Amino acid sequence: MAALLELVKTMKTFDSNSMFLFIVAGIIILFVVAQSIFFLIKAWKRAEEFN
C-alpha cells in the first residue's frame, strides 16, 4: 500500500516538459528520419537498376 501511495505522489509531480522526455522523443524522431533516409536511398539505387 505504501508503494502505491509513493507512485501516486510521483505521478502528481510528473513534468511533461522534462528534459528526459525531450531526449527520448528526439532519439525516436532521429531514428525514424534515419530509417526513412536509409530506405529512400536504397529504393533510389534499386530504381536506377531498372532504368
Secondary structure, 3 states (H helix, E strand, C coil): CHHHHHHHHHHHCCCCCCHHHHHHHHHHHHHHHHHHHHHHHHHHHHHHHHC
